[in-house]
Amino acid sequence: MNWDDVRIFLAVARAGQILGAARRLELNHATVSRRIAALEESLGAKLFRRLTTGSELTEQGERFLTVAERIEADMIAARSEIAGESDDVSGTVRVGAPDGFGVAFLAPRLGALTQRFPSLSIQLVPVPRSFSLSRREADIAITVERPTEGRLVASKLVDYTLGLYASRDYAQKHGLPANRAELRQHRLIGYVPDLVISPSLDYGPEILPDWHASFAVSSALGQVEAVRSGAGIGILHTFIARMHDELVQVPVTPPIRRAYWLVYHESVRTLRRIQTVAAFIADAVDGKRSSFV
């Protein structure tokens, strides 16, 4: 079996289409199609279903994907050992994180790591969406739930809380609710329900069963800015709200508790650059653990 054919198979499986894989691999469309056909012939199995929208793995393709990822992991480990990566920290690591944690916490800190290791490049992608580690959309992902599927390595970073906050200006103009029921008399700032990336982030009903935001923003930092402007009362991450003196807590409900997890694919566990970035993030969080609760 040709490793290059396996590598091309993985690219198509992850891109979901031959054209997208060809662009990533910097090969032409015909070459990718030909190599996939050669691999299918050598295996005696059809790996992809050709659709108008792209290429979908067959049942045999799904089974081979597990084998191919294991081969890839062995190749990565061998390349790392032969190249002596243990003696240096270099290369690119892409970190995917929710926007609140990514921008407010990681962005001010990760630069110190690149200063320590000049050959290391970090890409921080702090957007409100999920990441596929098996498709290599990120090397390390910060998630709000522990993954239950796939060959992933996961460790809990920290428990964190969210609570109700308002700006001092809003409090002076409109007062603050004395209890949960009085919240209904105030303008509420929240998230866009159908855009939350996980059911665990649909936490409005934990505050009010009929929670309805008059102003919804699809990012955690956008919600912070809306509350800071005096637009209303919102559910904010405690560690972010504490960065702004103009915000006051509205303690009419218990804090909402969630957790951040640090996750990466098993195939990259031997790479020193991955371990270095993962350890740096864990240490940075550990040093500020009290600010999250």
Backbone hydrogen bonds in HBPLUS format (Angstrom, degrees):
<---DONOR---> <-ACCEPTOR-->    atom                        ^
c    i                          cat <-CA-CA->   ^        H-A-AA   ^      H-
h    n   atom  resd res      DA  || num        DHA   H-A  angle D-A-AA Bond
n    s   type  num  typ     dist DA aas  dist angle  dist       angle   num
A0005-ASP N   A0002-ASN O   3.08 MM   3  5.34 123.3  2.41 101.7 115.3     1
A0006-VAL N   A0002-ASN O   3.17 MM   4  6.59 151.1  2.26 146.3 154.6     2
A0007-ARG N   A0003-TRP O   2.80 MM   4  6.09 157.7  1.85 154.0 160.5     3
A0008-ILE N   A0004-ASP O   2.96 MM   4  6.19 152.7  2.03 144.3 151.1     4
A0009-PHE N   A0005-ASP O   2.88 MM   4  6.13 153.6  1.95 143.5 151.3     5
A0010-LEU N   A0006-VAL O   2.95 MM   4  6.27 158.3  2.00 152.5 157.1     6
A0011-ALA N   A0007-ARG O   3.11 MM   4  6.39 152.4  2.19 141.7 149.0     7
A0012-VAL N   A0008-ILE O   3.02 MM   4  6.32 158.9  2.07 154.2 158.7     8
A0013-ALA N   A0009-PHE O   2.90 MM   4  6.13 164.6  1.92 154.5 159.2     9
A0014-ARG N   A0010-LEU O   2.95 MM   4  6.06 152.2  2.03 146.2 153.1    10
A0015-ALA N   A0011-ALA O   2.91 MM   4  6.00 150.3  2.00 143.8 152.2    11
A0016-GLY N   A0012-VAL O   2.77 MM   4  5.65 145.8  1.88 146.9 155.4    12
A0055-SER N   A0016-GLY O   2.82 MM  39  5.35 168.9  1.83 128.5 132.4    13
A0021-ALA N   A0017-GLN O   3.19 MM   4  6.35 157.4  2.24 141.8 148.1    14
A0022-ALA N   A0018-ILE O   2.85 MM   4  6.04 156.2  1.90 150.3 157.4    15
A0023-ARG N   A0019-LEU O   3.05 MM   4  6.36 153.1  2.13 148.1 154.4    16
A0024-ARG N   A0020-GLY O   3.14 MM   4  6.42 158.8  2.19 145.9 151.3    17
A0025-LEU N   A0021-ALA O   2.88 MM   4  6.08 156.1  1.93 153.4 160.3    18
A0026-GLU N   A0022-ALA O   2.83 MM   4  5.71 116.0  2.24 135.9 151.4    19
A0027-LEU N   A0022-ALA O   2.95 MM   5  4.94 160.7  1.99 142.3 147.1    20
A0026-GLU N   A0023-ARG O   3.25 MM   3  4.94 143.6  2.39  91.2 101.7    21
A0032-VAL N   A0028-ASN O   3.25 MM   4  6.63 162.3  2.28 157.3 161.6    22
A0033-SER N   A0029-HIS O   3.05 MM   4  6.30 164.7  2.08 153.2 157.5    23
A0034-ARG N   A0030-ALA O   2.90 MM   4  6.06 158.2  1.95 147.6 153.8    24
A0035-ARG N   A0031-THR O   2.94 MM   4  6.17 155.0  2.00 150.1 156.5    25
A0036-ILE N   A0032-VAL O   3.00 MM   4  6.20 155.4  2.07 150.7 157.2    26
A0037-ALA N   A0033-SER O   2.99 MM   4  6.20 158.0  2.04 146.4 152.7    27
A0038-ALA N   A0034-ARG O   2.95 MM   4  6.19 148.9  2.05 141.0 149.7    28
A0039-LEU N   A0035-ARG O   2.98 MM   4  6.19 152.8  2.06 141.8 148.8    29
A0040-GLU N   A0036-ILE O   2.90 MM   4  6.16 163.4  1.93 153.2 157.6    30
A0041-GLU N   A0037-ALA O   2.95 MM   4  6.14 151.6  2.03 143.0 150.9    31
A0042-SER N   A0038-ALA O   2.96 MM   4  6.20 157.2  2.01 146.2 152.0    32
A0043-LEU N   A0039-LEU O   2.98 MM   4  6.19 146.7  2.09 148.4 157.3    33
A0044-GLY N   A0040-GLU O   2.82 MM   4  5.76 125.5  2.11 136.0 150.5    34
A0045-ALA N   A0040-GLU O   3.13 MM   5  5.32 151.2  2.22 144.0 149.9    35
A0058-THR N   A0047-LEU O   2.96 MM  11  5.39 164.2  1.99 127.5 129.6    36
A0049-ARG N   A0056-GLU O   2.59 MM   7  5.01 157.1  1.64 151.5 160.1    37
A0056-GLU N   A0049-ARG O   2.96 MM   7  5.01 169.5  1.97 144.5 146.5    38
A0051-LEU N   A0054-GLY O   2.78 MM   3  5.12 165.5  1.80 166.1 164.8    39
A0054-GLY N   A0051-LEU O   3.26 MM   3  5.12 154.8  2.32  96.9 104.4    40
A0062-GLU N   A0058-THR O   2.86 MM   4  6.17 152.5  1.93 150.6 156.7    41
A0063-ARG N   A0059-GLU O   3.17 MM   4  6.46 155.3  2.23 143.2 149.3    42
A0064-PHE N   A0060-GLN O   2.89 MM   4  6.16 154.3  1.95 146.0 153.8    43
A0065-LEU N   A0061-GLY O   2.83 MM   4  6.01 140.5  1.99 144.9 155.8    44
A0068-ALA N   A0064-PHE O   2.74 MM   4  6.00 164.7  1.76 160.0 164.6    45
A0069-GLU N   A0065-LEU O   2.91 MM   4  6.08 158.2  1.96 151.0 155.8    46
A0070-ARG N   A0066-THR O   3.17 MM   4  6.35 145.8  2.29 138.1 146.9    47
A0070-ARG N   A0067-VAL O   3.10 MM   3  5.13 120.5  2.47  94.9 110.0    48
A0071-ILE N   A0067-VAL O   2.95 MM   4  6.31 153.1  2.02 150.9 158.6    49
A0072-GLU N   A0068-ALA O   2.85 MM   4  6.10 158.5  1.89 147.9 154.3    50
A0073-ALA N   A0069-GLU O   2.91 MM   4  6.09 153.0  1.98 140.8 147.6    51
A0074-ASP N   A0070-ARG O   3.08 MM   4  6.36 154.8  2.14 144.2 150.4    52
A0075-MET N   A0071-ILE O   2.93 MM   4  6.23 154.4  1.99 150.9 158.5    53
A0076-ILE N   A0072-GLU O   2.86 MM   4  6.12 157.2  1.91 152.6 158.6    54
A0077-ALA N   A0073-ALA O   2.98 MM   4  6.17 163.3  2.01 147.5 152.0    55
A0078-ALA N   A0074-ASP O   2.90 MM   4  6.06 159.2  1.94 146.7 152.7    56
A0079-ARG N   A0075-MET O   2.87 MM   4  5.99 163.2  1.90 148.3 153.2    57
A0080-SER N   A0076-ILE O   2.91 MM   4  6.05 156.8  1.96 147.1 153.9    58
A0081-GLU N   A0077-ALA O   3.00 MM   4  6.20 158.8  2.04 147.0 152.2    59
A0082-ILE N   A0078-ALA O   2.90 MM   4  6.06 169.8  1.91 156.4 159.2    60
A0083-ALA N   A0079-ARG O   2.89 MM   4  5.83 157.9  1.94 144.4 151.1    61
A0085-GLU N   A0080-SER O   2.99 MM   5  5.23 165.2  2.02 157.6 158.7    62
A0084-GLY N   A0081-GLU O   3.23 MM   3  5.18 149.0  2.33  95.6 104.7    63
A0087-ASP N   A0084-GLY O   2.90 MM   3  5.70 166.8  1.92 123.3 127.7    64
A0088-ASP N   A0085-GLU O   3.02 MM   3  5.23 161.2  2.06 110.0 116.0    65
A0091-GLY N   A0119-SER O   3.09 MM  28  6.51 139.8  2.26 154.8 144.0    66
A0121-SER N   A0091-GLY O   2.79 MM  30  5.97 165.3  1.81 160.6 159.9    67
A0093-VAL N   A0121-SER O   2.85 MM  28  6.34 151.8  1.93 159.3 168.4    68
A0123-GLN N   A0093-VAL O   2.89 MM  30  6.17 163.1  1.92 146.0 148.9    69
A0139-ASP N   A0094-ARG O   2.85 MM  45  5.19 149.1  1.94 133.9 144.2    70
A0140-ILE N   A0094-ARG O   3.10 MM  46  6.45 161.1  2.14 158.8 161.0    71
A0095-VAL N   A0123-GLN O   2.69 MM  28  6.03 160.7  1.73 162.2 168.6    72
A0125-VAL N   A0095-VAL O   2.81 MM  30  6.08 169.6  1.83 165.8 165.6    73
A0096-GLY N   A0140-ILE O   2.84 MM  44  6.28 162.7  1.87 161.0 164.7    74
A0142-ILE N   A0096-GLY O   2.79 MM  46  6.20 153.9  1.85 159.9 169.0    75
A0097-ALA N   A0125-VAL O   3.33 MM  28  6.34 164.1  2.36 128.2 130.1    76
A0102-GLY N   A0098-PRO O   2.75 MM   4  5.71 166.0  1.77 167.6 171.6    77
A0103-VAL N   A0099-ASP O   2.88 MM   4  5.60 165.8  1.90 140.0 144.8    78
A0104-ALA N   A0100-GLY O   2.99 MM   4  5.56 142.4  2.13 135.1 145.7    79
A0105-PHE N   A0101-PHE O   3.06 MM   4  5.12 142.0  2.21 118.3 129.1    80
A0106-LEU N   A0101-PHE O   3.02 MM   5  6.43 159.6  2.06 157.8 164.4    81
A0107-ALA N   A0102-GLY O   2.87 MM   5  6.09 148.9  1.96 157.5 167.5    82
A0109-ARG N   A0106-LEU O   2.83 MM   3  5.27 150.5  1.92 118.0 127.9    83
A0110-LEU N   A0106-LEU O   2.96 MM   4  5.91 158.4  2.01 170.5 172.9    84
A0112-ALA N   A0109-ARG O   3.15 MM   3  5.90 146.3  2.27 119.1 125.9    85
A0113-LEU N   A0110-LEU O   3.00 MM   3  5.32 134.5  2.21 105.1 117.2    86
A0115-GLN N   A0111-GLY O   3.10 MM   4  6.38 142.1  2.24 144.6 155.3    87
A0116-ARG N   A0112-ALA O   3.13 MM   4  6.34 143.4  2.27 135.6 144.8    88
A0117-PHE N   A0113-LEU O   2.98 MM   4  6.25 145.9  2.10 143.6 153.1    89
A0120-LEU N   A0117-PHE O   2.94 MM   3  5.46 164.3  1.96 124.1 128.0    90
A0127-VAL N   A0125-VAL O   3.16 MM   2  5.94 126.5  2.46 106.8  92.2    91
A0129-ARG N   A0127-VAL O   2.82 MM   2  5.73 132.1  2.05 112.4  97.1    92
A0137-GLU N   A0132-SER O   3.03 MM   5  5.56 163.6  2.06 171.9 166.9    93
A0136-ARG N   A0133-LEU O   3.04 MM   3  4.84 156.8  2.09 100.2 106.6    94
A0141-ALA N   A0263-VAL O   2.82 MM 122  5.19 167.0  1.84 154.8 159.2    95
A0263-VAL N   A0141-ALA O   2.87 MM 122  5.19 158.3  1.92 157.4 163.3    96
A0143-THR N   A0261-TRP O   2.89 MM 118  5.10 155.6  1.95 141.9 149.1    97
A0261-TRP N   A0143-THR O   2.78 MM 118  5.10 156.2  1.84 147.2 152.2    98
A0266-GLU N   A0151-ARG O   2.84 MM 115  5.56 169.4  1.85 153.8 150.1    99
A0153-VAL N   A0264-TYR O   2.79 MM 111  5.44 175.6  1.79 173.5 174.8   100
A0264-TYR N   A0153-VAL O   3.04 MM 111  5.44 151.8  2.12 146.3 155.3   101
A0155-SER N   A0262-LEU O   2.99 MM 107  5.43 151.7  2.07 147.2 156.3   102
A0262-LEU N   A0155-SER O   2.86 MM 107  5.43 172.3  1.86 163.9 163.1   103
A0157-LEU N   A0260-TYR O   2.79 MM 103  5.43 156.6  1.84 140.4 147.0   104
A0260-TYR N   A0158-VAL O   2.91 MM 102  5.56 161.6  1.94 162.9 168.3   105
A0160-TYR N   A0258-ARG O   2.78 MM  98  5.42 165.9  1.80 137.9 142.5   106
A0258-ARG N   A0160-TYR O   2.88 MM  98  5.42 168.4  1.90 160.9 163.6   107
A0161-THR N   A0292-PHE O   2.87 MM 131  6.29 140.3  2.03 174.0 171.4   108
A0238-THR N   A0161-THR O   2.99 MM  77  5.75 176.2  1.99 143.7 144.4   109
A0162-LEU N   A0256-ILE O   2.85 MM  94  5.04 142.1  2.00 138.6 148.7   110
A0256-ILE N   A0162-LEU O   2.91 MM  94  5.04 162.8  1.94 151.2 153.6   111
A0163-GLY N   A0236-LEU O   2.96 MM  73  5.61 154.5  2.03 155.2 158.5   112
A0236-LEU N   A0163-GLY O   2.84 MM  73  5.61 157.3  1.90 168.1 161.2   113
A0250-VAL N   A0164-LEU O   2.81 MM  86  5.16 158.8  1.85 140.9 138.0   114
A0165-TYR N   A0234-GLY O   2.86 MM  69  5.55 153.9  1.93 155.2 163.8   115
A0234-GLY N   A0165-TYR O   2.99 MM  69  5.55 157.8  2.04 156.6 160.5   116
A0166-ALA N   A0248-VAL O   2.95 MM  82  5.50 155.2  2.01 154.1 162.3   117
A0248-VAL N   A0166-ALA O   2.76 MM  82  5.50 167.1  1.77 168.4 172.8   118
A0171-ALA N   A0167-SER O   2.97 MM   4  6.29 161.6  2.00 153.1 158.3   119
A0168-ARG N   A0246-GLU O   2.85 MM  78  5.65 147.4  1.96 161.1 165.3   120
A0172-GLN N   A0168-ARG O   2.96 MM   4  6.19 152.7  2.04 147.0 153.5   121
A0173-LYS N   A0169-ASP O   3.08 MM   4  6.29 153.4  2.16 146.8 153.7   122
A0174-HIS N   A0170-TYR O   2.80 MM   4  5.82 163.2  1.82 159.7 164.0   123
A0175-GLY N   A0171-ALA O   2.77 MM   4  4.48 137.1  1.95 122.4 129.9   124
A0183-LEU N   A0180-ARG O   3.04 MM   3  5.49 155.2  2.10 111.3 119.2   125
A0184-ARG N   A0181-ALA O   3.30 MM   3  6.15 155.4  2.36 119.5 123.0   126
A0185-GLN N   A0182-GLU O   3.01 MM   3  5.52 159.7  2.05 114.3 120.8   127
A0186-HIS N   A0183-LEU O   2.90 MM   3  5.41 164.8  1.92 121.7 125.1   128
A0233-ILE N   A0187-ARG O   2.90 MM  46  6.31 162.9  1.93 159.2 157.2   129
A0214-SER N   A0188-LEU O   2.95 MM  26  5.57 131.2  2.19 133.8 146.4   130
A0215-PHE N   A0188-LEU O   3.32 MM  27  6.63 154.0  2.40 162.9 163.8   131
A0189-ILE N   A0233-ILE O   2.70 MM  44  5.63 164.3  1.72 139.4 141.1   132
A0190-GLY N   A0215-PHE O   2.99 MM  25  6.39 160.6  2.03 149.3 154.2   133
A0217-VAL N   A0190-GLY O   2.83 MM  27  6.25 160.6  1.86 151.1 150.1   134
A0195-LEU N   A0192-VAL O   2.96 MM   3  5.57 163.0  1.99 126.7 131.9   135
A0196-VAL N   A0193-PRO O   3.46 MM   3  5.77 174.5  2.46 111.5 112.7   136
A0201-LEU N   A0198-SER O   2.91 MM   3  5.53 161.8  1.95 119.6 125.6   137
A0202-ASP N   A0199-PRO O   3.10 MM   3  5.39 165.3  2.12 111.1 115.1   138
A0206-GLU N   A0203-TYR O   3.00 MM   3  5.41 146.9  2.11 111.3 121.4   139
A0207-ILE N   A0204-GLY O   2.80 MM   3  5.38 151.9  1.88 118.6 127.6   140
A0208-LEU N   A0204-GLY O   3.06 MM   4  6.36 161.6  2.09 154.5 158.2   141
A0211-TRP N   A0208-LEU O   3.04 MM   3  4.83 142.6  2.18 120.6 113.6   142
A0223-GLN N   A0219-SER O   3.07 MM   4  6.39 150.0  2.17 147.6 155.2   143
A0224-VAL N   A0220-ALA O   3.10 MM   4  6.45 150.8  2.19 142.9 150.8   144
A0225-GLU N   A0221-LEU O   3.04 MM   4  6.32 160.7  2.07 148.3 152.3   145
A0226-ALA N   A0222-GLY O   2.99 MM   4  6.21 151.9  2.07 144.3 152.2   146
A0227-VAL N   A0223-GLN O   2.99 MM   4  6.24 160.0  2.03 150.4 155.0   147
A0228-ARG N   A0224-VAL O   2.87 MM   4  6.09 162.3  1.90 153.1 158.7   148
A0229-SER N   A0225-GLU O   3.02 MM   4  6.14 139.8  2.19 139.1 148.7   149
A0231-ALA N   A0226-ALA O   3.22 MM   5  5.71 157.6  2.27 165.3 159.9   150
A0230-GLY N   A0227-VAL O   3.00 MM   3  5.35 158.6  2.05 110.6 117.6   151
A0240-ILE N   A0237-HIS O   3.16 MM   3  5.43 136.1  2.37 103.3 114.9   152
A0241-ALA N   A0237-HIS O   2.93 MM   4  6.16 170.5  1.94 162.0 165.0   153
A0242-ARG N   A0238-THR O   3.04 MM   4  6.12 155.9  2.10 153.1 157.8   154
A0243-MET N   A0240-ILE O   2.96 MM   3  5.44 156.9  2.01 113.1 120.7   155
A0244-HIS N   A0241-ALA O   3.06 MM   3  5.65 167.9  2.08 119.6 123.3   156
A0247-LEU N   A0244-HIS O   3.16 MM   3  5.80 166.3  2.18 119.8 122.5   157
A0252-VAL N   A0250-VAL O   2.87 MM   2  5.87 140.4  2.03 106.0  95.5   158
A0268-VAL N   A0265-HIS O   3.08 MM   3  5.87 162.8  2.11 122.7 127.1   159
A0269-ARG N   A0266-GLU O   3.25 MM   3  5.33 170.0  2.26 110.9 113.1   160
A0271-LEU N   A0268-VAL O   3.09 MM   3  5.49 159.3  2.13 114.4 120.8   161
A0275-GLN N   A0271-LEU O   3.12 MM   4  6.45 167.8  2.14 155.4 158.4   162
A0276-THR N   A0272-ARG O   2.76 MM   4  5.87 151.7  1.84 148.8 157.1   163
A0277-VAL N   A0273-ARG O   3.09 MM   4  6.20 164.9  2.11 143.0 146.2   164
A0278-ALA N   A0274-ILE O   2.90 MM   4  6.01 166.2  1.91 154.0 158.7   165
A0279-ALA N   A0275-GLN O   2.92 MM   4  5.92 158.8  1.96 140.8 146.9   166
A0280-PHE N   A0276-THR O   2.99 MM   4  6.13 152.2  2.07 141.9 149.9   167
A0281-ILE N   A0277-VAL O   2.97 MM   4  6.23 164.4  2.00 154.6 157.6   168
A0282-ALA N   A0278-ALA O   3.02 MM   4  6.24 164.7  2.05 149.1 153.5   169
A0283-ASP N   A0279-ALA O   2.89 MM   4  6.04 158.6  1.93 148.1 154.0   170
A0284-ALA N   A0280-PHE O   2.87 MM   4  6.07 156.4  1.93 149.7 156.5   171
A0285-VAL N   A0281-ILE O   2.98 MM   4  6.21 160.5  2.02 152.3 157.0   172
A0286-ASP N   A0282-ALA O   2.91 MM   4  6.08 159.0  1.96 145.3 151.9   173
A0287-GLY N   A0283-ASP O   3.00 MM   4  6.20 148.7  2.10 145.6 152.7   174
A0288-LYS N   A0285-VAL O   2.99 MM   3  5.27 146.4  2.11 106.4 116.7   175
A0289-ARG N   A0286-ASP O   3.44 MM   3  4.98 169.3  2.46 102.3 101.6   176
A0291-SER N   A0288-LYS O   2.94 MM   3  5.65 148.4  2.04 122.4 131.2   177
A0292-PHE N   A0289-ARG O   3.14 MM   3  5.67 160.5  2.18 114.8 120.6   178
